[in-house]
Amino acid sequence: MPVSYTIDQNQRLVVSCLSGAVTETEVHEHNRSLRADRDFNPSYRQLVDCTGVTEILLGVATINVVSQHQFFAPGTRRAFIATSDVAFGLARMFALRAECSGQTIEVFRERRVAEEWLGI
């Protein structure tokens, strides 16, 4: 599956992984599933690994919608890891738009730096 997640309750961390060709439907389904997961806590930090993405099949309109419908608590640290320029740029666009909802999202090129920022 191109978009999946795991929840580590001990670390209070959600790790989402995107790989291959990622579509709008998959992003929306990921968000619906995560919100409905009984182990999900909106105060958990999130690490979004986009390093396996080969194609991004979603547009700016979807990024705008998803960034405005946040379900993580305001101020909760969330880190995106993106090595390709396209994924990095779209993640930054998402992060900037989500700031309006009180989200704290940073985008990184290296996993180690992202984990350090998250405190894991």
C-alpha positions as CSV (number, residue, x, y, z in Angstrom):
1,M,0.0,0.0,0.0
2,P,1.5,3.4,-1.0
3,V,0.3,5.1,2.2
4,S,0.4,3.4,5.6
5,Y,1.0,4.2,9.3
6,T,2.0,2.7,12.6
7,I,1.3,4.0,16.1
8,D,3.9,3.6,18.8
9,Q,2.1,4.4,22.1
10,N,5.3,4.1,24.1
11,Q,7.0,6.8,22.1
12,R,3.7,8.7,21.6
13,L,4.5,8.7,17.9
14,V,2.7,8.1,14.6
15,V,4.9,7.0,11.7
16,S,3.3,7.5,8.3
17,C,5.0,6.1,5.2
18,L,4.3,7.1,1.6
19,S,5.8,5.1,-1.2
20,G,5.4,4.6,-4.9
21,A,2.8,6.6,-6.7
22,V,0.7,8.4,-4.1
23,T,-2.9,9.5,-5.0
24,E,-5.4,11.8,-3.5
25,T,-7.7,8.9,-2.6
26,E,-4.9,7.2,-0.6
27,V,-4.0,10.4,1.3
28,H,-7.7,10.9,2.3
29,E,-8.0,7.2,3.2
30,H,-4.9,7.4,5.4
31,N,-6.3,10.4,7.2
32,R,-9.7,8.8,7.7
33,S,-8.2,5.5,9.0
34,L,-5.8,7.3,11.4
35,R,-8.5,9.5,12.8
36,A,-10.7,6.5,13.4
37,D,-7.9,4.3,14.9
38,R,-8.6,3.7,18.6
39,D,-4.9,3.9,19.4
40,F,-4.5,7.4,17.8
41,N,-4.0,10.3,20.1
42,P,-4.1,13.8,18.6
43,S,-1.2,14.9,20.9
44,Y,1.1,12.2,19.5
45,R,4.0,13.5,17.4
46,Q,4.2,12.4,13.7
47,L,7.0,11.4,11.4
48,V,5.9,11.3,7.7
49,D,8.4,9.4,5.6
50,C,8.1,10.4,1.9
51,T,11.5,9.0,0.8
52,G,9.9,6.1,-1.1
53,V,7.6,8.3,-3.2
54,T,8.2,7.9,-6.9
55,E,5.2,9.9,-8.2
56,I,2.8,12.3,-6.6
57,L,-0.7,12.2,-8.1
58,L,-2.4,14.9,-6.1
59,G,-2.9,18.5,-6.8
60,V,-2.7,21.8,-4.9
61,A,-6.4,21.7,-4.2
62,T,-6.0,18.5,-2.2
63,I,-3.1,19.9,-0.3
64,N,-5.2,22.9,0.6
65,V,-8.1,20.8,1.8
66,V,-6.0,18.4,3.8
67,S,-3.9,21.1,5.4
68,Q,-7.1,22.9,6.6
69,H,-8.7,19.7,8.1
70,Q,-6.2,19.0,10.8
71,F,-6.8,16.3,13.4
72,F,-3.5,16.6,15.3
73,A,-3.6,18.9,18.3
74,P,-2.2,22.4,17.6
75,G,1.5,22.7,18.6
76,T,2.1,19.0,18.2
77,R,5.4,18.4,16.4
78,R,5.2,16.8,13.0
79,A,8.1,16.1,10.7
80,F,8.1,15.2,7.0
81,I,11.1,13.6,5.4
82,A,11.4,14.2,1.7
83,T,14.5,13.6,-0.5
84,S,13.1,14.5,-3.9
85,D,12.6,18.2,-4.7
86,V,9.0,17.7,-5.7
87,A,8.0,15.9,-2.5
88,F,10.0,18.4,-0.4
89,G,8.2,21.3,-2.1
90,L,4.8,19.9,-1.7
91,A,5.4,19.0,1.9
92,R,6.6,22.6,2.6
93,M,3.4,23.9,0.9
94,F,1.3,21.6,3.1
95,A,3.3,22.7,6.2
96,L,2.9,26.4,5.5
97,R,-0.8,26.1,4.9
98,A,-1.3,24.0,8.0
99,E,0.4,26.7,10.2
100,C,-2.9,28.6,9.9
101,S,-4.5,25.8,11.9
102,G,-1.8,26.0,14.6
103,Q,0.1,23.1,13.3
104,T,3.9,22.7,13.9
105,I,5.3,21.0,10.9
106,E,8.9,21.0,9.6
107,V,10.2,19.3,6.5
108,F,13.6,17.6,6.4
109,R,15.8,15.9,3.9
110,E,17.5,13.6,6.4
111,R,15.7,11.2,8.8
112,R,18.2,11.6,11.5
113,V,17.6,15.4,11.7
114,A,13.9,14.9,11.6
115,E,14.0,12.4,14.5
116,E,16.3,14.7,16.4
117,W,13.8,17.6,16.0
118,L,11.0,15.3,17.2
119,G,13.0,14.1,20.2
120,I,13.0,10.4,19.2
